């Protein structure tokens, strides 16, 4: 499970420290084996909750990719079906559970060394997230119900890992017709910022929710 959340203007990823071999004490993505009569999405959510104690339901969940290169796991021929999740605004408190001995949030673009091929899985998830910004407006899932355009731009910049021109961003976002004024303004640097909300909730292609 590749679980993302925004915190202090940066994209974060939830990792666990393994308590068992192989790769004991190494950081890794939450995961485990599918139980009998369990769907893949249900297994991904169960492992996330068992290993990190996250009680919140994701705003978005989708199947990411199947990883099955020979030699990716020293225990044998293991095929992993990775899922990508966006957790609600902010980074919820986590602690180790199950066979893990640690759980923590890390900046997604600068993670620690990861066990197995989890660095490749994370890189693919970030690319998918960046693609979703272009045609599915997945950035909204990282925000609370009401937000300002600077806050929305901050999400885009955190996911893309680059700065965007404020004027061009504002023009492009407002032209899409997905936002409406929420009837309030929020104080900040300079004049109060207009607060917006989504006009409608989008059902994203591939969503498992």
N, C-alpha and C positions, 0 to 999 in steps of 0.2 A: 504494500500500500504506500503510494507516494502522496502524503497528505501535506497540503500547502496552507498557509495563512499569512496575513499581513500583520506586521508589528513594527511600530515606529518608522514607518515609511520604507520598510524593506520586506522582500519576499522571504518567508521562512519555510523550512522543511522540518518535519518531525522525524527524529531518528531514535533508535534504541541501541543500548550497549548489550551485546550478546553475552549470555552467561554460560553458554555451552559451546563445545567444539562442534564443528570447525569455526575458526575465527573468534574464539572466546575473547571477550573484552574489547572487541572491535565494534565500531559503530556501523549500523546497518539500517535498512528500511524495515519497518514492521512487517511481519509475514509469518506464514506457517502452512501447514497441510490442510487440505479440504477434507471435511468430515463426510461420511456417508449421508446421502439425502440432503446435502447442503449445496446451495447455488454458489457460484464463484463470487458474486457480489456479496452475499451473506458471509462467506468465509473471510473475505477481505475486511469487512466491517468488524467481524468478531475478533480477528487477530489484532486489528488496530486498537480496539477497546481493551482486550486482555493484556496487551503488551505495554500500553501507554496510559491506561485508565481514562482515556478521553470519553466523556459521556455524551458530548454533543453530536447531533446528527450532521453529516456534511450538507452544505448547501448544494453541492454538485458532486456526483460520483459517476465515473465512466471507466470502462475497460480500456486500458492503454495499449498493451502489446503483449505478445507471448515470447518469452525468452527461453531458448532451448539449446544453445550451443553446447556441444560435448565438452566436458571438462569444466563447466561453470560452477560445479559443486563437487567437492572431493568425496562426498558420500555416495555418489553414483549418478545415474542418468536422471536428473531432476529438471522438469519443465515448469517454469513459473509464469503464471498469468498475472501481470501487473495491473493494478487499478490506480487511478488518479482521483484525488478528492480535494475539494476546497472546503475548509472548515470556516465557521462563522467568523465575523470580524474580530480581530484581536487574536492573541495566541493563548488558548486555555492552558491552565496549569496541568502538568503531566507528571507521572512518576511510574517507575518500573513495575511490571506485572508479569505473571507467567514465568517464563525461563529467562527473562531479561534482568539485568542488574542496573539499568539506568535508562532514562528517557529524557530527551531535551530537544529544544528548538535550535536550529542553526540557520544562518543566512544561506539561502538556497544556491546562490551563485558562488559561494565560498565554503563548501562543506568540508568536514574532516575526511581523511582517507576512509573509504567504505569497504566492507566485506564483499566477497563474491564479485559479481558484476554489477553491483548496485550503483556504482558511479555512472555506468552506461544507462541504467534504468532511469536514474534521476535526470540525466542529460536529455533523454528522449521525452520525459515528462515535461521538462521546461520548454522544449521545442513545441510540444503539443499545446501547452498553455499559451505560448506566444502566437501560435496559429489561431487559437480560439479567440484571441483578442480581435483578429481581423474580420472574422465572419460570424462569431456567435456572441460577442460582447460579454465574455465570461468575467470581465473585470468587475461587473456589478456584484458578483457573488462574494467578493472580498470585502464589500462595504456594508455598513448598516443601512436601514431603510432610507434614511435621509442623509444626504452628503452634498458637499460642494464640488464644483468643477476642479479646483486645485487638489482636492482629496482623490477624485477620480483620476486625474492626471498622474498623481503620485503612484497609484496602483499600476498604471500603464508603464511608467518609467521603471518601477521596481521589477516588473516581469520582463520587460525588454532589456533591462540593465543599461539604459541610456536616457539622456535628457531629451525632452521634446519641446518644441517651440510653443509657448503658452497661447499665443494668438491663433496659430494654425490649429492647435488641438481643440480649442474652444469652438472654433468655426466648424470643424469637421464633426465633432460630437453633437452639437446642437442641430446640425443639418440632418441628422439621422432620424429625428422625431421620436427618440426613445425616452426622452426626459420631459418632465413638466415641473414648474415651480412648486415647491412645497408650502409656499406662503409664509416664509420666514427668512431671516438673514442671520448670519453667524459672524460674530466679531473675530477679528484676527489682525494681521499686519495690514495697514492701510484701511480702506473703507470696508464695511461689512460685506461679506460674500453671500450671494444668492444661494439658498439651499434648494436642492432638487430631489426628486424621486423618480423611479422608473414609471413609465406610462403603462407598461405591461410586463409580466414575467415571461421570459422566453424558455421554451422547452428545447434544450440543446440536443443536437443529434448525438446519439450514442449514450445518452445519460442513462444510468442504471437506477435512478430514483423515480 
